[in-house]
């Protein structure tokens, strides 16, 4: 793919150009004709136009107006609905149709991938699944299990809301311009939504625990829970935050 576009660093633009990776992603996503897909950050359309060979319609969200013009010019089949908008502020409910859940894919800009992911998960009840490309370090943290250095606040926050699977890693030479890091393709399948109150309680517990991750959990959460509360939930007070499971944190949020 020949890129003729002024790269805008503020938008975190790294365009996927490797056809083998593009086909691998599409094969793993397994799009079906009548699926309602949304793509965040379509760029020059590397995934956009190939997936339109497999589905009827696609909504894309692109913040760069120059790229919106490029996509519009190449939308010969009129299968594409282009939304010139900031995905961080986008109301995904506006694309939801009764009785049909949305499927999302996207190469999330590295500089906003975490806040963007949490914004999307505010709408988790309307999504069937999400296939996202993120910096490998972020992908490792999202999918990490307890007792690992990569396991932390992001791991618990995402895994409490979704089933997470790291599909594969992608080297920098698959992009233009080449990023300085590897990327990962991650699949998220949302669980049944928690109440807003429980989400807030969970985030409060997790934030406090991992702000003091080298302390024992009884000390890290001192002020929120007593040692007796931890024992009641079969949580060893001598463990550190990275040793607790996602279920442990969910249980703590329920009694906060």
C-alpha positions as CSV (number, residue, x, y, z in Angstrom):
1,X,0.0,0.0,0.0
2,X,1.3,3.4,-1.0
3,X,0.7,6.0,1.7
4,X,0.2,9.5,0.4
5,X,-0.8,11.4,3.6
6,X,0.7,13.8,6.0
7,X,1.2,11.7,9.1
8,X,-0.3,13.5,12.2
9,X,1.6,12.4,15.3
10,X,-1.1,14.0,17.6
11,X,-3.5,11.3,16.3
12,X,-1.0,8.5,16.9
13,X,-1.2,7.4,13.2
14,X,0.6,4.2,12.3
15,X,-1.1,2.6,9.2
16,X,-1.3,-1.1,8.8
17,X,0.3,-2.0,5.4
18,X,1.0,-5.8,5.6
19,X,-1.6,-7.8,3.6
20,X,-0.7,-11.0,5.3
21,X,-1.6,-9.4,8.7
22,X,-4.7,-7.9,7.3
23,X,-6.0,-11.3,6.0
24,X,-5.0,-12.9,9.3
25,X,-7.0,-10.4,11.3
26,X,-10.1,-10.8,9.0
27,X,-9.9,-14.6,9.2
28,X,-9.8,-14.5,13.0
29,X,-12.6,-12.0,13.3
30,X,-14.8,-14.2,11.0
31,X,-17.1,-11.5,9.8
32,X,-20.6,-12.6,8.6
33,X,-22.6,-10.8,5.9
34,X,-25.2,-9.3,8.2
35,X,-22.9,-8.4,11.2
36,X,-23.0,-4.8,12.2
37,X,-19.4,-3.8,12.4
38,X,-17.8,-0.5,13.6
39,X,-14.2,0.3,12.9
40,X,-12.3,2.9,14.9
41,X,-9.5,4.7,13.1
42,X,-9.8,3.2,9.6
43,X,-7.0,5.3,8.3
44,X,-6.4,4.7,4.6
45,X,-8.8,1.7,4.7
46,X,-6.4,-1.2,5.0
47,X,-8.9,-3.2,6.9
48,X,-12.0,-1.2,5.9
49,X,-12.3,-2.1,2.2
50,X,-11.2,-5.8,2.5
51,X,-13.9,-6.4,5.2
52,X,-16.5,-4.9,3.0
53,X,-16.0,-7.8,0.7
54,X,-17.4,-10.0,3.5
55,X,-20.1,-7.8,5.1
56,X,-23.0,-5.6,3.8
57,X,-22.3,-2.4,5.7
58,X,-19.7,-0.8,7.9
59,X,-19.6,2.2,10.2
60,X,-16.2,3.9,10.6
61,X,-15.1,6.6,13.0
62,X,-12.2,8.8,11.9
63,X,-11.0,12.0,13.5
64,X,-8.6,13.1,10.7
65,X,-10.7,15.0,8.1
66,X,-8.2,14.4,5.4
67,X,-8.6,10.7,5.8
68,X,-12.4,11.1,5.9
69,X,-12.1,12.6,2.4
70,X,-9.9,9.7,1.2
71,X,-12.4,7.2,2.5
72,X,-15.3,9.1,0.9
73,X,-13.6,9.1,-2.5
74,X,-13.0,5.4,-2.4
75,X,-16.5,4.5,-1.1
76,X,-17.6,3.3,-4.5
77,X,-20.1,0.7,-3.3
78,X,-21.7,3.1,-0.7
79,X,-21.5,0.4,1.9
80,X,-19.5,2.7,4.1
81,X,-21.0,5.1,6.7
82,X,-18.2,7.5,7.7
83,X,-18.4,9.4,11.0
84,X,-16.0,12.3,11.2
85,X,-15.6,12.3,15.0
86,X,-13.4,11.8,18.0
87,X,-13.9,8.2,19.2
88,X,-13.2,9.3,22.8
89,X,-16.4,11.3,22.7
90,X,-18.5,9.2,20.4
91,X,-21.9,7.9,21.5
92,X,-21.9,4.3,20.3
93,X,-25.6,3.9,21.3
94,X,-26.3,6.1,18.2
95,X,-25.3,3.1,16.0
96,X,-27.1,0.4,17.9
97,X,-30.1,-1.2,16.2
98,X,-32.8,-3.1,18.3
99,X,-32.1,-6.8,18.6
100,X,-28.6,-6.7,17.1
101,X,-25.3,-6.3,19.0
102,X,-22.4,-4.5,17.5
103,X,-19.0,-5.8,16.6
104,X,-16.0,-3.5,16.9
105,X,-12.5,-3.6,15.4
106,X,-9.8,-1.0,15.4
107,X,-6.1,0.0,15.6
108,X,-6.3,2.1,18.7
109,X,-3.9,5.0,18.8
110,X,-1.2,4.2,21.4
111,X,-1.4,7.5,23.1
112,X,-5.1,7.2,24.0
113,X,-5.6,3.4,23.9
114,X,-6.5,2.9,27.6
115,X,-9.0,5.8,28.0
116,X,-10.5,5.0,24.7
117,X,-10.9,1.4,25.7
118,X,-12.7,2.4,28.9
119,X,-14.9,4.7,27.0
120,X,-15.9,1.9,24.7
121,X,-16.6,-0.4,27.6
122,X,-19.0,2.1,29.0
123,X,-21.2,0.7,26.2
124,X,-20.3,-2.9,26.8
125,X,-23.9,-4.0,26.9
126,X,-24.4,-3.2,23.1
127,X,-21.2,-5.0,21.9
128,X,-20.9,-8.7,21.0
129,X,-17.1,-8.6,20.7
130,X,-14.2,-6.2,20.2
131,X,-11.0,-6.9,18.2
132,X,-8.5,-4.3,19.0
133,X,-4.9,-3.6,18.0
134,X,-2.8,-2.1,20.9
135,X,0.8,-1.7,21.9
136,X,2.1,-5.1,23.0
137,X,2.8,-3.9,26.5
138,X,-0.8,-2.9,26.9
139,X,-2.0,-6.2,25.4
140,X,0.2,-8.1,27.9
141,X,-1.3,-6.1,30.7
142,X,-4.9,-6.5,29.6
143,X,-4.5,-10.3,29.4
144,X,-2.1,-10.9,32.3
145,X,-2.9,-13.3,35.1
146,X,-2.2,-12.9,38.8
147,X,1.3,-13.4,40.2
148,X,2.9,-11.6,37.2
149,X,4.6,-8.2,37.0
150,X,2.3,-7.3,34.1
151,X,-0.8,-8.0,36.2
152,X,-2.2,-4.8,37.6
153,X,-5.0,-2.3,37.6
154,X,-5.7,-2.5,33.8
155,X,-5.7,-6.3,34.0
156,X,-8.4,-6.4,36.7
157,X,-10.5,-3.6,35.3
158,X,-10.7,-5.1,31.8
159,X,-11.0,-8.8,32.9
160,X,-13.8,-7.9,35.3
161,X,-15.8,-6.6,32.3
162,X,-14.7,-8.9,29.5
163,X,-13.2,-12.3,28.6
164,X,-9.8,-11.4,27.2
165,X,-7.7,-13.3,24.6
166,X,-4.4,-12.2,23.1
167,X,-4.5,-13.5,19.5
168,X,-1.1,-12.6,18.2
169,X,1.7,-10.1,18.1
170,X,2.6,-7.8,15.2
171,X,6.0,-6.5,14.4
172,X,6.7,-2.8,13.6
173,X,7.4,-3.5,9.9
174,X,3.7,-4.2,9.4
175,X,3.0,-0.5,9.8
176,X,3.9,2.8,8.1
177,X,5.4,4.7,9.7
178,X,7.0,2.0,11.8
179,X,6.3,2.4,15.5
180,X,9.1,1.8,18.0
181,X,7.3,-1.1,19.7
182,X,5.5,-4.3,18.8
183,X,1.7,-4.4,18.7
184,X,-0.8,-7.1,19.7
185,X,-4.2,-8.1,18.5
186,X,-6.6,-8.7,21.4
187,X,-10.1,-10.0,21.5
188,X,-12.5,-8.8,24.2
189,X,-16.0,-10.4,24.7
190,X,-18.0,-8.4,27.2
191,X,-19.7,-10.1,30.1
192,X,-23.1,-9.0,31.4
193,X,-22.8,-5.4,32.5
194,X,-22.1,-4.6,36.1
195,X,-24.1,-1.8,37.7
196,X,-22.5,1.6,37.5
197,X,-22.2,1.6,41.3
198,X,-20.3,-1.7,41.4
199,X,-18.0,-0.5,38.5
200,X,-17.2,2.6,40.6
201,X,-16.6,0.5,43.7
202,X,-14.4,-2.0,41.8
203,X,-12.3,0.8,40.2
204,X,-11.9,2.4,43.7
205,X,-10.6,-0.9,45.3
206,X,-8.3,-1.7,42.3
207,X,-6.9,1.8,42.1
208,X,-6.1,1.9,45.8
209,X,-4.6,-1.7,45.9
210,X,-2.3,-1.2,42.9
211,X,-1.2,2.3,44.1
212,X,0.5,0.3,46.9
213,X,1.3,-2.9,45.0
214,X,4.4,-3.7,47.1
215,X,2.4,-3.7,50.3
216,X,0.5,-6.6,51.8
217,X,-3.2,-6.4,50.8
218,X,-4.3,-5.8,54.4
219,X,-2.2,-2.7,54.4
220,X,-2.9,-1.5,50.9
221,X,-6.6,-1.6,51.5
222,X,-6.4,-0.4,55.1
223,X,-9.3,2.1,55.6
224,X,-11.6,0.3,53.2
225,X,-11.5,-3.2,54.7
226,X,-10.6,-4.8,58.0
227,X,-8.5,-8.0,58.1
228,X,-11.6,-9.8,59.1
229,X,-13.4,-8.7,55.9
230,X,-10.5,-10.2,53.8
231,X,-10.6,-13.5,55.7
232,X,-14.4,-13.6,55.3
233,X,-13.8,-13.6,51.5
234,X,-11.1,-16.3,51.8
235,X,-8.4,-13.7,50.9
236,X,-5.1,-14.1,52.6
237,X,-4.3,-10.7,54.2
238,X,-0.6,-11.4,53.8
239,X,-0.8,-11.5,50.0
240,X,0.1,-8.6,47.8
241,X,-2.3,-6.9,45.3
242,X,-0.8,-8.8,42.3
243,X,-1.6,-12.1,44.0
244,X,-5.3,-11.6,44.2
245,X,-7.6,-12.9,41.4
246,X,-10.0,-10.8,39.4
247,X,-12.8,-12.6,41.3
248,X,-11.3,-11.5,44.6
249,X,-11.4,-7.9,43.5
250,X,-15.0,-8.3,42.3
251,X,-16.0,-9.8,45.7
252,X,-14.3,-7.0,47.5
253,X,-16.2,-4.4,45.5
254,X,-19.5,-6.1,46.4
255,X,-19.0,-5.6,50.1
256,X,-17.5,-2.1,50.0
